[in-house]
Amino acid sequence: MANDTPLDDGQPEDSKLTRTKRQWAEQGKFLTGRITRPETDRLPPGQHLVKNWPVLDLGQQPRVPTTQWKLDVRGLVNNPITFDWAAFNTLPQSEMRSDIHCVTTWSRYDNNWKGVATHDLLDAVDPKDEAVAVMLTSYDGYTTNLLLSDFASPDAIIVHSWEGQPLTEEHGGPVRLVVPHLYFWKSAKWLQRIEFLSRDQAGFWEKNGYHMRGDPWAEQRYDED
């Protein structure tokens, strides 16, 4: 899941892909109806393995040179910060390996990432007690929400490298979020802003029929209403 050119309200414009995936949500496409598999089972229900890394976006990929990239961290934090590329790379750097699961049913095992673990970012910005969720905004206007507990999970990382190479533009470079225990539309590409909120709010796909949380093992593909 990815992003497209923003409209005046900051949200990506409607497109054929957006309309198609909105129909999927309305129809419940890809839902298996099976009982959730044990967490020890690596592949969530309804998923199939791929060896490549499919590219999904809404038609455009913003080009953001590292010399111009910035990440604003705002909202309910004691230390609001704007990171440029140099400042972001002075934060502790972590390497993680994780699987990823797209709501369009593909999964890819053993992805090697390098970047800043979200708990190190949290140490730097110091969220206030009333913060319970975050809203992620990308350079093309795409938004998606996360509970703070999901954003702060031990396997969540803000990445700039994949398999030892800089993250490519088509996969969200220079910087994207990776939250491997949720469907991959929650891992915003081309990350520009993180806002800490006092309540959970819907982002782009969540307003278009997709689940507010997106747990693959619970098959939370679509809105339950």
C-alpha positions in Angstrom: 0.0 0.0 0.0 1.4 3.4 -0.7 0.8 6.9 -1.6 -0.1 9.4 -4.4 -0.2 13.1 -5.2 -1.9 15.1 -2.5 -5.0 17.1 -2.9 -5.6 20.5 -1.3 -6.7 18.7 1.9 -3.4 16.8 2.1 -4.9 13.5 1.1 -3.9 11.6 -2.1 -6.3 12.0 -5.0 -8.7 9.3 -6.0 -7.5 6.8 -8.5 -8.4 3.5 -10.1 -6.4 1.6 -7.5 -8.0 3.5 -4.7 -11.5 2.7 -6.1 -10.6 -0.9 -6.6 -9.3 -1.4 -3.1 -12.3 0.4 -1.6 -14.5 -2.2 -3.4 -12.3 -4.9 -1.9 -13.1 -3.5 1.5 -16.8 -3.4 0.7 -16.8 -7.0 -0.6 -14.5 -8.4 2.1 -12.1 -9.7 -0.6 -9.3 -12.1 0.5 -11.0 -12.9 3.8 -10.7 -16.7 4.4 -13.2 -17.1 7.2 -10.7 -19.4 8.9 -9.9 -19.3 12.6 -6.7 -17.4 13.2 -3.6 -19.5 13.1 -1.3 -19.8 16.2 1.3 -17.1 16.5 3.9 -19.7 16.1 2.8 -20.2 12.5 4.8 -17.8 10.5 2.4 -17.2 7.6 -0.8 -15.3 8.5 -4.2 -16.6 7.2 -5.0 -15.8 3.6 -1.3 -14.9 2.7 1.0 -16.5 0.1 4.8 -16.2 0.0 6.7 -14.3 -2.6 10.5 -14.1 -3.3 10.4 -10.6 -4.8 9.2 -7.4 -3.2 6.1 -6.2 -5.0 5.7 -2.5 -5.5 2.3 -1.0 -4.8 1.5 2.6 -5.0 -1.2 5.0 -6.2 0.6 6.1 -9.3 3.5 8.4 -8.3 6.6 8.1 -6.2 7.9 11.3 -4.6 11.6 11.9 -5.1 13.1 13.3 -1.9 16.9 13.7 -1.9 18.5 13.1 1.4 19.8 16.7 1.2 16.2 17.9 1.4 14.6 15.2 3.5 13.3 16.1 7.0 11.3 14.3 9.5 9.0 16.4 11.8 8.0 14.8 15.1 5.2 16.8 16.7 2.1 16.6 18.8 2.0 15.3 22.4 5.8 15.1 23.0 8.0 17.0 25.4 10.8 17.4 22.9 9.4 18.2 19.4 12.2 17.7 16.9 12.8 18.2 13.2 15.4 15.8 12.0 17.4 16.4 8.9 19.5 13.5 7.3 22.6 14.2 9.4 20.6 14.5 12.7 18.6 11.3 12.0 21.8 9.4 11.4 23.2 10.5 14.7 20.5 8.5 16.5 21.4 5.0 17.5 21.4 2.7 14.5 19.8 -0.7 14.7 19.7 -3.7 12.4 16.6 -6.0 12.4 15.3 -8.9 10.4 11.5 -9.4 9.9 8.8 -10.7 7.7 6.3 -8.4 6.0 2.7 -9.0 5.1 0.7 -7.0 2.6 -3.1 -6.8 2.8 -3.2 -7.8 -0.9 -2.2 -11.2 0.3 1.6 -11.5 -0.3 4.2 -12.0 2.4 7.9 -11.9 2.2 10.2 -13.5 4.8 13.6 -12.5 6.2 14.0 -8.8 5.2 17.1 -7.2 6.7 16.6 -3.6 7.7 18.8 -0.9 9.1 17.6 2.4 10.6 16.4 3.8 13.9 14.3 1.6 16.2 11.1 3.4 17.2 12.0 3.1 20.9 15.1 5.1 20.3 13.1 7.8 18.6 10.7 7.7 21.5 13.6 8.2 23.9 14.6 11.3 22.0 11.1 13.0 21.8 9.7 11.8 25.1 5.9 11.3 24.5 3.5 12.9 27.0 1.4 10.6 29.2 -1.8 11.4 27.3 -0.3 10.2 23.9 -2.0 7.0 22.8 -1.6 7.0 19.0 0.4 8.4 16.2 -0.5 9.7 12.7 2.1 9.2 10.0 2.3 11.5 7.0 4.3 10.9 3.9 5.8 13.2 1.4 2.9 12.6 -1.1 0.2 13.4 1.5 -0.6 9.7 2.4 -1.5 9.2 6.1 -1.9 6.1 8.3 -2.5 5.7 12.0 -1.0 3.5 14.7 -1.6 2.9 18.3 1.4 4.0 20.3 1.8 0.5 21.6 2.2 -0.8 18.0 4.5 2.0 17.0 6.6 1.3 20.1 6.8 -2.5 19.5 10.3 -4.0 19.8 10.4 -5.0 16.0 9.3 -1.5 14.7 12.0 0.5 13.0 12.3 3.6 10.8 14.5 2.3 8.0 16.9 3.8 5.5 18.4 0.6 4.3 17.2 -2.8 3.1 19.5 -5.8 2.4 22.6 -3.7 3.0 21.7 -1.0 0.4 19.9 2.4 0.7 16.2 2.0 0.5 15.1 2.7 -3.0 12.5 5.3 -4.0 10.0 2.8 -5.2 10.0 1.1 -1.7 9.7 4.3 0.2 13.2 5.7 0.3 14.9 7.6 1.7 13.1 6.7 4.9 10.0 4.6 5.7 8.5 3.0 8.7 8.4 -0.8 9.1 6.0 -2.3 11.6 6.2 -6.0 10.7 3.5 -7.3 13.0 0.8 -5.3 11.1 -0.3 -5.3 7.5 2.2 -3.3 5.5 0.0 -0.4 4.6 0.6 0.7 8.2 4.4 1.0 7.4 4.2 4.4 5.7 6.6 5.1 2.8 8.5 8.4 2.2 8.0 9.3 5.9 7.8 13.0 6.5 5.9 13.6 9.8 5.0 11.7 13.0 2.3 13.3 15.1 1.5 12.0 18.6 -2.2 12.1 19.4 -4.5 11.7 22.4 -6.9 9.4 20.5 -6.6 7.1 17.5 -7.7 8.7 14.2 -8.2 7.2 10.7 -5.7 7.7 8.0 -6.1 7.4 4.2 -6.9 3.7 3.8 -8.7 3.6 7.2 -11.1 6.2 5.8 -11.6 4.0 2.7 -12.9 0.8 4.4 -9.7 -0.7 5.9 -9.2 -1.7 9.5 -8.0 0.8 12.1 -5.3 -1.6 13.4 -4.6 -4.2 10.7 -3.3 -7.4 12.5 -2.6 -10.0 9.9 -3.0 -13.0 12.3 -6.5 -11.7 13.2 -7.1 -11.0 9.5 -8.0 -7.4 10.3 -8.1 -6.4 6.6 -11.3 -4.2 6.6 -13.4 -2.0 8.8 -15.6 -4.1 11.1 -18.6 -1.7 10.8 
